[in-house]
Amino acid sequence: MAPPAASGARRHHPGYGRWTPFFFLAPAVIVLFSIGIYPTLFAIATSFRRYNITRRADQQDGFPFVGFDNYFTVLHDRGFWDSLLLTGKFYLSVVPVQIALGILIALMLHRPGWSLLRAITRVSLVVPLATTYAVVGLIGRLIFNRDFGVANQFMSWLGVSSSDWLGNPTGAFLAIVVMDIWQWTPFVALIFLAGLSMVPVEIEEAARLETKSPWALLRYVQLPYMLPGLTAILILRSADVLKLFDTVFVMTRGGPGAATDLISIYVQRVGFKVFDLGLASAQAILLLILTIVLSRLYIHIFYQEIE
């Protein structure tokens, strides 16, 4: 007679085998490899080759290996650095505003009372996040249209003459800044609101009894719980700004001139208009390295554990 199974032994379904977990994980792994890992590996391999698809017929060796030549070309490309500096200017124009507005909105939603209004506001904050980049670009073109745009209508109420927003460099840059702030401020606010919800109620109530200063409450009680969220915001926003393409392309296509020629627009032009995929891949890999460096820097400066 077989001994009874131990009480702590694991019991599986008769159809459960050794490879069953791998079958469940396989679809996710295949998708991740197809849309994430393989394109990255392909870009790395392409960045070390002279990969211009319009000149393959002239190349006996197909796409020859050129080592770091593409990277040296990128590092000495004035247009690449100009676009990267413009992207940095765009980042510094939108992220501080989004952080300030996000903290303000989160603090307003965190206050007790007006539960129905706060619930409606939280739901409405999701709307810009659910809007795709291309649609945001189309909305921006309508808002800043010279003839019937809402922006010029609002300016006329203030007694200011209408302007061709998307037709001049300053107006076009301000237009993409405004649309990015509109789309991403709710995300920042929700992240900060999640951080505020982690503050122990008893600590916050005790602090409110000790001081009447909202700034002291924010600085010494609430801000430490918001720093992890701030780190995540900086990392995500840095990566997103470096790859921001759809909204800007739909609104301005990088113009007028090079006024909104962000680095993603520049890389797209090199890869799909000049068809120099080797050079464009090298640019993309350098941007990936820059994103990783910035992420580590943000974690080192801002992130801290809450004890």
C-alpha positions as CSV (number, residue, x, y, z in Angstrom):
1,M,0.0,0.0,0.0
2,A,1.4,3.4,-1.0
3,P,2.1,5.8,1.8
4,P,-0.2,8.8,2.0
5,A,1.1,12.0,0.5
6,A,2.6,14.4,2.9
7,S,0.3,17.2,3.9
8,G,2.8,19.9,2.7
9,A,3.3,18.3,-0.8
10,R,2.2,20.4,-3.8
11,R,-0.7,18.9,-5.8
12,H,-1.0,19.8,-9.5
13,H,-3.7,19.2,-12.0
14,P,-3.2,16.0,-14.0
15,G,-2.5,18.1,-17.1
16,Y,0.1,20.2,-15.4
17,G,3.6,19.2,-16.5
18,R,7.2,20.4,-16.2
19,W,6.9,22.7,-19.2
20,T,3.5,24.1,-18.4
21,P,4.8,27.4,-16.9
22,F,6.9,28.0,-20.0
23,F,3.9,27.6,-22.3
24,F,2.1,30.4,-20.3
25,L,5.1,32.7,-20.4
26,A,6.0,32.0,-24.1
27,P,3.5,34.5,-25.7
28,A,4.6,37.4,-23.5
29,V,8.3,36.5,-24.1
30,I,7.8,36.3,-27.9
31,V,6.0,39.6,-28.0
32,L,8.7,41.3,-25.8
33,F,11.4,39.9,-28.0
34,S,9.7,40.9,-31.2
35,I,8.9,44.5,-30.4
36,G,11.6,45.3,-27.8
37,I,14.7,43.1,-27.7
38,Y,15.1,42.3,-31.4
39,P,14.8,45.9,-32.7
40,T,17.3,47.0,-30.2
41,L,19.8,44.3,-31.2
42,F,19.2,45.1,-34.9
43,A,19.8,48.8,-34.3
44,I,23.1,48.0,-32.5
45,A,24.2,45.8,-35.3
46,T,23.2,48.3,-38.0
47,S,25.0,51.1,-36.2
48,F,28.3,49.4,-37.0
49,R,27.6,49.1,-40.7
50,R,27.3,51.4,-43.7
51,Y,23.6,50.7,-44.1
52,N,22.2,53.0,-46.8
53,I,19.5,51.1,-48.5
54,T,19.5,53.4,-51.6
55,R,23.1,52.6,-52.4
56,R,23.2,48.8,-51.9
57,A,23.5,48.2,-55.6
58,D,26.7,50.2,-55.6
59,Q,28.2,48.2,-52.8
60,Q,29.7,44.9,-53.7
61,D,29.9,43.8,-50.0
62,G,26.2,44.8,-49.3
63,F,26.3,46.6,-45.9
64,P,30.0,46.6,-44.9
65,F,31.2,46.7,-41.3
66,V,32.6,50.2,-40.6
67,G,33.2,49.9,-36.8
68,F,32.6,53.2,-34.9
69,D,32.6,55.4,-38.0
70,N,28.9,56.1,-37.7
71,Y,29.3,57.2,-34.1
72,F,32.2,59.5,-35.0
73,T,30.1,61.0,-37.7
74,V,27.2,61.6,-35.3
75,L,29.5,63.2,-32.7
76,H,30.8,65.6,-35.3
77,D,27.4,66.4,-36.8
78,R,26.3,70.0,-36.0
79,G,22.7,69.3,-36.9
80,F,22.5,66.4,-34.4
81,W,23.8,68.6,-31.6
82,D,21.5,71.5,-32.5
83,S,18.5,69.2,-32.4
84,L,19.7,67.7,-29.1
85,L,20.1,71.2,-27.6
86,L,16.6,72.2,-28.8
87,T,15.2,69.0,-27.2
88,G,16.9,70.0,-24.0
89,K,15.3,73.4,-24.2
90,F,12.0,71.8,-24.8
91,Y,12.5,69.5,-21.8
92,L,13.4,72.4,-19.5
93,S,10.3,74.3,-20.8
94,V,7.8,71.6,-20.1
95,V,8.9,69.4,-17.2
96,P,9.3,72.1,-14.5
97,V,5.9,73.5,-15.4
98,Q,4.3,70.0,-15.3
99,I,5.9,69.3,-11.9
100,A,4.7,72.6,-10.4
101,L,1.2,72.2,-11.7
102,G,1.2,68.5,-10.8
103,I,2.1,69.2,-7.2
104,L,-0.6,71.9,-7.0
105,I,-3.3,69.7,-8.4
106,A,-2.3,66.8,-6.2
107,L,-2.4,68.9,-3.1
108,M,-5.8,70.2,-4.0
109,L,-7.1,66.7,-4.6
110,H,-5.5,65.5,-1.4
111,R,-7.4,67.9,0.8
112,P,-10.4,66.5,2.7
113,G,-13.9,67.4,1.6
114,W,-15.6,67.8,-1.8
115,S,-15.4,64.1,-2.4
116,L,-17.6,64.1,-5.5
117,L,-15.7,67.0,-7.1
118,R,-12.4,65.3,-6.4
119,A,-13.7,62.0,-7.9
120,I,-14.8,63.8,-11.1
121,T,-11.5,65.6,-11.3
122,R,-9.5,62.4,-11.0
123,V,-11.5,60.8,-13.8
124,S,-11.1,63.9,-16.0
125,L,-7.3,63.7,-15.5
126,V,-7.2,60.4,-17.4
127,V,-8.6,62.0,-20.6
128,P,-5.3,63.6,-21.8
129,L,-3.4,60.4,-20.9
130,A,-5.8,58.3,-23.0
131,T,-5.3,60.6,-26.0
132,T,-2.8,59.3,-28.5
133,Y,0.1,61.5,-29.6
134,A,-1.1,61.9,-33.2
135,V,-4.5,63.0,-31.9
136,V,-2.9,65.5,-29.6
137,G,-1.1,66.9,-32.6
138,L,-4.3,67.2,-34.6
139,I,-5.9,69.0,-31.6
140,G,-2.9,71.3,-31.5
141,R,-3.3,72.2,-35.2
142,L,-6.9,73.1,-34.6
143,I,-6.2,75.1,-31.4
144,F,-3.4,77.1,-33.0
145,N,-4.9,77.5,-36.5
146,R,-4.4,81.0,-37.8
147,D,-7.9,81.4,-39.2
148,F,-10.3,79.7,-36.7
149,G,-8.1,78.5,-33.9
150,V,-9.2,78.8,-30.3
151,A,-5.9,80.4,-29.3
152,N,-6.4,83.4,-31.6
153,Q,-10.0,83.6,-30.5
154,F,-8.9,83.8,-26.9
155,M,-6.3,86.4,-27.8
156,S,-9.0,88.5,-29.5
157,W,-11.0,88.6,-26.3
158,L,-7.9,90.1,-24.6
159,G,-7.6,92.7,-27.3
160,V,-4.5,91.1,-28.8
161,S,-4.1,90.7,-32.5
162,S,-4.2,87.2,-33.9
163,S,-1.0,85.4,-34.7
164,D,0.2,82.7,-37.1
165,W,1.3,80.3,-34.3
166,L,2.5,77.5,-36.4
167,G,4.0,79.8,-39.1
168,N,6.7,81.5,-37.0
169,P,9.5,79.8,-35.0
170,T,8.6,81.2,-31.5
171,G,4.9,80.5,-31.9
172,A,5.4,76.9,-33.1
173,F,7.7,76.1,-30.3
174,L,5.3,77.5,-27.7
175,A,2.5,75.5,-29.4
176,I,4.2,72.2,-28.9
177,V,5.2,73.2,-25.4
178,V,1.5,73.9,-24.5
179,M,0.2,70.7,-25.9
180,D,2.8,68.6,-24.1
181,I,2.0,70.3,-20.8
182,W,-1.7,69.7,-21.4
183,Q,-1.1,66.0,-22.1
184,W,1.4,65.1,-19.4
185,T,0.4,67.4,-16.4
186,P,-2.4,65.0,-15.4
187,F,0.1,62.1,-15.3
188,V,2.4,64.0,-13.1
189,A,-0.5,65.0,-10.8
190,L,-1.7,61.4,-10.4
191,I,1.8,60.2,-9.6
192,F,2.2,62.9,-6.9
193,L,-1.3,62.1,-5.6
194,A,-0.3,58.4,-5.2
195,G,2.7,59.6,-3.2
196,L,0.6,61.8,-1.0
197,S,-1.8,58.8,-0.3
198,M,1.2,57.0,1.2
199,V,1.7,59.6,4.0
200,P,0.4,58.1,7.3
201,V,-2.7,59.9,8.4
202,E,-1.6,60.2,12.0
203,I,1.7,61.9,11.0
204,E,0.0,64.3,8.7
205,E,-2.7,65.2,11.3
206,A,0.0,65.7,14.0
207,A,2.0,68.0,11.6
208,R,-1.1,70.1,10.9
209,L,-1.5,70.6,14.6
210,E,2.1,71.6,15.0
211,T,2.2,74.1,12.2
212,K,-0.2,76.2,10.1
213,S,2.3,76.7,7.3
214,P,1.4,74.7,4.2
215,W,5.0,75.0,2.9
216,A,6.4,73.4,6.1
217,L,3.9,70.6,5.9
218,L,4.9,70.0,2.2
219,R,8.6,70.3,2.8
220,Y,9.0,68.1,5.9
221,V,6.1,65.7,5.8
222,Q,4.7,65.2,2.3
223,L,7.7,65.8,0.0
224,P,9.7,62.8,1.2
225,Y,6.8,60.5,0.1
226,M,6.7,62.3,-3.3
227,L,10.4,62.0,-4.1
228,P,10.1,58.4,-5.5
229,G,7.3,59.5,-7.7
230,L,9.4,62.6,-8.8
231,T,12.2,60.2,-9.7
232,A,9.9,58.1,-11.8
233,I,8.5,61.3,-13.5
234,L,11.9,62.6,-14.4
235,I,13.0,59.2,-15.9
236,L,9.8,58.7,-17.9
237,R,9.6,62.2,-19.1
238,S,13.3,62.3,-20.2
239,A,12.8,59.1,-22.2
240,D,9.5,60.4,-23.6
241,V,10.9,63.8,-24.7
242,L,13.9,62.1,-26.4
243,K,11.5,60.0,-28.5
244,L,8.7,62.5,-28.9
245,F,7.7,62.3,-32.5
246,D,4.0,62.0,-33.4
247,T,2.7,65.2,-31.8
248,V,5.5,67.4,-33.2
249,F,5.4,65.8,-36.6
250,V,1.6,66.2,-37.0
251,M,1.7,69.8,-35.7
252,T,4.8,71.3,-37.4
253,R,6.9,68.5,-39.1
254,G,9.8,70.1,-37.4
255,G,9.3,73.5,-38.8
256,P,9.1,76.3,-39.6
257,G,12.7,75.9,-40.5
258,A,14.3,74.0,-37.6
259,A,12.2,75.7,-34.8
260,T,10.7,72.4,-33.6
261,D,13.2,70.0,-35.1
262,L,13.5,67.8,-32.0
263,I,16.0,65.0,-31.9
264,S,13.4,62.4,-32.8
265,I,12.4,64.4,-35.9
266,Y,16.1,64.7,-36.9
267,V,16.7,60.9,-36.5
268,Q,13.6,60.1,-38.5
269,R,14.8,62.4,-41.3
270,V,18.2,60.8,-41.4
271,G,16.8,57.3,-41.4
272,F,13.7,57.6,-43.6
273,K,14.4,60.5,-45.9
274,V,18.2,60.2,-46.4
275,F,17.8,56.4,-45.9
276,D,21.1,56.2,-43.9
277,L,19.9,53.6,-41.4
278,G,23.4,53.0,-40.1
279,L,23.8,56.6,-39.1
280,A,20.3,56.8,-37.7
281,S,20.8,53.7,-35.7
282,A,24.0,55.1,-34.2
283,Q,22.0,58.3,-33.2
284,A,19.3,56.2,-31.6
285,I,21.8,54.1,-29.6
286,L,23.5,57.3,-28.3
287,L,20.1,58.6,-27.2
288,L,19.5,55.2,-25.4
289,I,22.8,55.6,-23.6
290,L,21.9,59.2,-22.7
291,T,18.6,58.0,-21.3
292,I,20.3,55.4,-19.1
293,V,22.8,57.9,-17.8
294,L,20.1,60.5,-17.0
295,S,18.0,57.7,-15.2
296,R,21.0,56.8,-13.0
297,L,21.6,60.4,-12.3
298,Y,18.0,61.0,-11.2
299,I,18.0,58.0,-9.0
300,H,21.3,59.1,-7.4
301,I,20.1,62.6,-6.7
302,F,16.4,62.4,-6.0
303,Y,15.4,58.9,-4.9
304,Q,15.4,58.0,-1.3
305,E,13.7,55.2,0.7
306,I,11.0,56.1,3.2
307,E,11.6,54.6,6.6
